[in-house]
Amino acid sequence: MENIIELKNVNFSYPIHDEEISIPVLKNVSLEIIKGEFVVIIGRNGSGKSTMARMMNALLLPLEGTVIVKSMDTKEEKNLWEIRRTAGMIFQNPDNQIIGTSVEEDIAFAPENLGVPPLEIRQRVDEAMRIVGISEYSNHAPHLLSGGQKQRVAIAGIIAMKPECIILDESTAMLDPIGRREVIKVISKLNKDEGITIIHITHHMDEAALADRVVIVDNGEIILKGTPREVFSNVEKIKALGLDVPQTVELFDELEKSGINIRHDILTVDEAVECIKDYIKNNK
């Protein structure tokens, strides 16, 4: 399997203003992202997860170690433009990424700056709006849209650049539940239907449960990584890090602790319903 992003023994620190010291944020971090994966990175505030995300887009460069994006070293300035075309970034506040007076104008901005021919820009904009489900808003002013709709516009703007990977840095943090569902639906579709690699930084454990792989970061280090079932089976360890687990995982963990002999690797509500039905049927 081909890696699209690799972090190799990465260290990074933020300097403190007016002082000759710095705060370590990432400590000897190594991680491989496989092309086509849906990876969720979770951790407490200040754990280093957003810094890691910015490394993958070359917004930050490692002080030690190496970050490779599609065989390109982020420390080599000549690679910068191509790296950011390969790995697009969506931030927490969509207002910081929206600059056009209409939705389609905003989506067209990046390909225009890439020198894409006008006819192809039109095709890319139409395709991006179709993929994220905002074609009906093409002539609307972006600042009048809901939070979820704005975030979909931001995602469409990245799609129009034809990236192979999209990095979402807590892009659902400011959204209400409806807006969150809209964005998660879109990125899941991009991953499954378009084959785009998704790296999603989030605090929401129910979003993490949808991933191919979950990475937990704490104090600048990777503490756990694996499939959602593997990672969330470590309930006590995760809670000791100050994090939650998906509600279904917590429910079945409590059932097991209370002496009920039942599976505890349940992630989704549908799985929970079927498991409880089977338990009741077999214990009548």
Beta strands, then each sheet from edge to edge (+ up, - down):
strand 1: 3-15
strand 2: 22-34
strand 3: 38-42
strand 4: 64-69
strand 5: 72-73
strand 6: 87-90
strand 7: 165-169
strand 8: 197-201
strand 9: 213-218
strand 10: 221-226
sheet 1: 2+ 1- 4+ 5-
sheet 2: 6+ 7+ 8+ 3+ 9+ 10-
end
